[in-house]
């Protein structure tokens, strides 16, 4: 991801133009109260307001004008000279300092030379002001050096802002790459755990089918049935996978997503769900795993438990972990002491939920006994990221 180098100068250029316009107007307003003839301060104020408005309009319409500093600074210099002709006093000094700062923004450190030119002109103006009155001589003589300081400060600020923008863009790009890699890894894991395994079994049955047709017609018939059933299962798993990938909507509050999943399951099964969901906003990857665990737990309650009611609770523990608990009043089962025994009993859904919780840096507990229902509780750190 590349960084547009016009961003920082354009942003600071707008700030300089606005600040100079306000300062010059304020100076002209002060001169208006002190001067015997109000026309010069009024003219300087009008020039300052018009130049600020024109500069802001140009930068808003075409920020890339900062890539052509010569015409920009030439036009700005003419405006400063117009202010000088109108009111050679404090209003001019404010306009000159702003022009030097603008030069530092668009030229970088080379803008200090432009600031020095404005400073030299400023000392000539200061000499004229002091010829009329020596009051506040130190104050008047200090103004011109502000042009050099403004140019130097603006160039440093522009460089710092440009580095900050580049670093920010680099961080965002790195986060996007990591998110894309995580999404690909998650999709690969989903495909491996579902469709790929089914298709592998179908392929083995299909390989054995040609020989069986000649030697064992009965076996060939069974293998053909296996291929058909496997293809149907793969299609079903692919459909479930797509539904699962759409389970979470990261732009919505996670509590609303959980409520929608529960309501959808309740409409499909007719089994009432009692939901208690706290305001929890875990990271996107953790949200996805929790949503998939909820879907699988509800599917098990419908397919195996014969439940007449289900309760779902989403909460945050005192330790700052997200806890999702799904409990039903179904037939229950004897939970084996060793998780590996679940595979032998074909409880693949529980194994998958356990793997999801572990992938998100958490854990999953299953409590059940025959006739006493089942509760599944996943607990995941709120800031965890899948491995």
N, C-alpha and C positions, 0 to 999 in steps of 0.2 A: 504494500500500500504506500503510494508516494504522497509527499506532503506538498501542497501548493505554497510556494514561498511568498506569494503575494498576501497571504492571510494576515501575518503579523504586521507588516508595514501598513496595510489598508486599515486594520483595526486601530493601531496607534495613530495613524494619520487622521482618522475621524476624531479621535480623542483630542489631539493637538489642535485641530481646527476649531472644535467646539470650545475648548478651554481658552484659546486665543481670542475667539469672538467674544466670550463672556468677559474676559479680563479687559479687552480693549473697550468694550461698551462701558464697563465700570469706570475705567480711567477717563473716558470721554464724559461720562456723567459727572465725575468729580470736577473735571475742568469746566463743565457747564456752570457749576455753582460758583466757581472761583473767578472765571474769566469775565472781563468787561463786555466782550463781544461773544454772544453765544453761538454764532454761526460756525466758527472753526470746529468746536467740539461736536456740534450737531452733525457736521459733514463727516468728521472722523468716525462718529458712531454709525452713521449710515453706511459708510464704506466697510466698516468692520462687520456689520450685520450682513450686508450683501455678500461680502467675500466668504464669510463663514457658511452662509446658506448655499452659495454656489459650490464651494468646495465639498461640502457634505453631500450635495446632490450628485456631483460628479463621481465621488467615491462610492456612493450607494449604487449608482447605475453601472459603473465600470470600475471595480476595485483594481483591475490590472493596469490602471493608469500609473500606479506606483512603479511599474516596470520601465516607465519612460520619464525619469526624473528631470531631464533638462527642460522640456516645455512646462512641466508642472511647476518647477521652482522659478522659472522665468515669469510665468503668469503670477505666481505668488509674490515675487519681488516687485512687480509693477503695482500690486495692491498695497504693499508696504510703503512704496514711494508715494502712492496716492494719499495714504494716511499721513505720511510725513509732510506732504504739501498742504494738507488740510489743517493739521494741528501738530506742529513740531514740539511735542512735549511728552508727557507720560503715555498718552495714547500710542504715540509712535514706538516708544520703548517696548510696550506690551506687544505690539504687532511685530516688532523686530525679533523679540525673544521667541515668539511663536513661529516665525518664519525660520529661525535657526533650528528650532526643535524639529520642524517638518523636514528640513534638510538632513538632520541626523537620522530621521526615520527612513527616508527613501535612499540616502546615500551611505548610510552606516557611518563609519569613522571618518570617511572623506567629507562628511557634512560639517565637521569641525572647521574646515577651511571656510565654508560658507558662513558659519557662525562668526569667524574672525572678521570677515568682510563687514557683516552687520555690526560687529563691535566697533570697528574702526569708524564706520558711519555714525554709530551712536556716540562716540567721543566727539565727533564734529558737532553733532546736535547738542551734546552736553555743554560744549564750549559756548554755543550760541545762547543756551538757556542761562548759563552762569554769567554771560555778559549782561543779561537783563537783570539778573538778581543772583547774589551769591548765597542766599539763604538755602540751607540744606544742601550744601555743596557735596558733602560726602555721600548723601543719598543719591544725588544725580549722577555722580561719577561711578557709583557702584552698578548702575543699571547696565551699561554696555557689556561688561564682562559676563553678565547673565546670558548673553547670546552664545558665547563659547560654551559655558556650562550647560545650557539647554541643549545645544547640539550634541555634546558629549554624552549627556544623560540620556537623550532620546536614542542615540545609537546603541548604547549599552542596553537600554530597556527593550529595544527592538530585537537585538540578538538574543536576549534572555527569553523573550516571548516566543521567538522562533524555535529556540531549543525546547521550550516547554511544549509547544504544539507538536514538534517532531516526536518528543518522548511520549506524549499522550497518544498520538496516532500509532506509535510503535506498540504501546501497551494494549490498545484496542485491537490492533491487528493480531498480536500474539494471543489475546483472549479469544478472538474469532477463530484462529487456527486451532487452538486447543479445544474449543467447543465443537468445531467441525470434526476433529479427530475423535473426540469422545462420542459424538453422534454416530460416526462410522463404526467405531468399536461396539457401541451398544446395538446397532442394527445387525452387525455381524454376529454378535452373541445371540441375539434373538433368532436369527435365521439358523444358526448352528444348533440351538437348543430345540427347535421345533421342526421347521420345514425340511432342513437338511437331513436330519435323522430319518424322517419318514421317507423321503425320496431315496435315501441310501437303501432302506429296506425294500422299497419298490424295485430298485435297480437289481438287487440280488435275486429277487423273485423272477424278474424279467429275463435275467441271464440264464436261469435254470429252465425256463419255459420251453425253448426249442428242443432240447434233448428229451424232456419229459413228454412232449407230444408224441414222439416215436416209441418210447419204451414204456412210459407209465401214463396212460391217458387220464387215469383218475387223479394222479398227482398234478398233471398239467392243468386239469380243471380247477383244482384247489389253488394252484399258483396263479391262474388267471383271475380267480376271485380275489386273491391277495393283492394282485396288481391293481385291480379296480378299487378295492377298499383303500389301498394305500394312496392312490391318486386322489380319491375323494377326501381322505384324511389330510393330505397335503394341501388341497385347496381350502379345506376348512381351517387348517392351521394358518395358512397365509391370510385368510380373511380375519381370523382372530388377531394375527400379528398386526395387520393394518388398523384394526379397531383399537388395539393396545397402544399403537403409536399415536393415535388420535385421542387417547384417554385424557391426557393432560393438555390444558391450554394455558401456557405460561403467562399470558396477558391477563388472565382472570385470577382473582383471589383463590388460593388453594382450597379454602373452606367451601367456596361455591362449586369448585370442580368436584370435590368429594360429595357434596349434596346432589349434584347432577348425576354422578355415577350411581349413587344409592337410589335416587328416584327412578332412573332408567331401569335398574335391575328390579325394583319393586313393581314397576308397570309390566315388565316382561314375565315375572314369576307369580305375581299376586301375593307375595309374602311381604308383610309390613316390615319396614326398617325404622328403628328408632335411632335418630342421629343426634350426637352431641359433638359439635365441631368448634374448637377454639380458633381464634385468629392466629394462624400459623403461616408463615411464608418462607419455607425452606428453599434452598437453591434449586434451579431447574432440574438438574440431574436427579436430585433426591426426590423432588416432587414426582418425577416420572416413575421411579421405582416404587414409591408409596402408592401411587395410583394403580400400578400393575399388581401390587400385593393385594390391594383392596379388591380389584376385579377378580383375582384368582380365589380369594377367600369367599367372596360372594358366590362365585361359580361353584365352588365346592359345597357351599351350604345348600345350593339348589340341586346339585347333581347327586350328592352322596348323603347329606345329613337328613333330608326329609324334614327340614325345619319349618315351624309355623310362625316364627318370629326371629328377627335378627336385630342386634344392636351394634352400632358403629360409634366409636368414640375417638376423636382426634384431639390431642392435648400436648402441652409442653411440660416436661418434668422439671422439678426444681434444679436439676443439673443442666438444663438447657437443651435437652434432647427431645425430638419429636416422637410421640408415641401414638401408634395407630392400633386400636383394638377392635376386632370383629368377633362377636360371640353369637352363637345360635342355640336354640333349644332342641336341636335334632337328636338323632340316635347316638351320636358319639362313637368313639372307638378307643381301643387300648393303645396308648402312645408307647411305642417301644423305647427302651432305654438308650439304644444306639440309633442315631439318625440314619445310618446305612441300612437298617432294617426296613425303613420306609420304602426303599427301592424294591425290596423283595415283595412288599405288600402292594406295590404299584401305586403308592401315594406320591406320584411325581409332582403334583401341584404343590404340595408342602415343601418338597425338596427345592422346587423352583423359587418359591417365596423365600426360603431360607437363603438361597444363593443371591437373590436380589437384595435382601437386607444386608448380607455380608459385603456385597459389591459396593453398597453405599456407606460402608463403614459401621454398620450397626449389627443388630442381632434379631432373631425371631424365636419366640417361645410358643409352643403348642400345648394347651391343657385340654384334656378330654378323657372321658371314660364312658364305657357303654351305657346308654340310657341317660346320660347327664349332659349332653350337648358338647360343643367344642368352642374354645376361644383361641384366637390367634392374635398374638401381640407382637408387633414390630416396633423396635426402638432404634432410632437413627439420630446421630448428631445433627443438629440444625445447620451446621456449616460443613457437613461432610461432602465429599465429592467421590463419585464412584472411581474405583481403582482401574 
